[in-house]
């Protein structure tokens, strides 16, 4: 990890795509410190940024807007090396929740792990219904979500992690991330769900208590959390071939191909609105912890 750029990594995704689990997994490595929605590249202090400042108020000057989004994180890494030399931290980063293409563009100079899941199961998660109002219209958030997945193919330093793989092929995900980041996670991240909140109080990782509100990152991945049946609709007929073309792809796609499909996705907005109840005949979703069944 001699390159400066490799000292900063980002996890990018939206709610219910496995981002919290990825943060827990990567933080198992003793040389890695992944923040959680701390966004130290902004002057505005986030919820988790305030937790960090409560313990380490001297970090406030680091939280600032910069042209290079990685600059504050490199400063944070230097602070860690100076304040906690015994920890041996050599890589820092943050988990960002965003569908904005501009955010992906800003972090594209750095290794980026994109958390993704099947758009069909994502749209009917209760939190997504509330955040994106898919009960009113599924088309607009679906288009933005699939565009987000496609945009990852425009950048070489983007590693996509499908939620299904995180659940059913966890060891393969750990191996792939190890190769992508040039870090050996295979030893440290074994059974990562048992290690998420095990940091001692004198370890700075314990300052940001993100795991208290994200119980899924402390549960062994065993099964997917959502089942559904779709209605027959022209929107699905147009969206799903594009989605599946990229979602299940581990290869490369030319920029012209990706941009052409992005344009086709934008055209689907003309079909809006499509309420959730007309897009699905049924769906059910289970919280991983506690096991409460949510139904519509």
Secondary structure, 3 states (H helix, E strand, C coil): CCCHHHHEEEEEECCCCCHHHHHHHHCCCCCEEECCCCCCCCCCCCHHHHHHHHHCHHHHHHCCCCCCCCHHHHHHHHHHHHHCHHHCCCEEEEEEECCCHHHHHHHCCCEEEEEECCHHHHCCCHHHHHHHCCCCCCHHHHHHHHHHHHHHHHCCCEEEEEHHHHHHCHHHHHHHHHHHHCCCHHHHCCCHHHCCCCCCCCCHHHHCCHHHHCHHHHCCCCCCCEEEEECCCHHHHHHHHHHHHHHCCCCCCCHHHHHHHHHHHHHHHHHCCCCHHHHEEEEEEECCCCCCEEEC
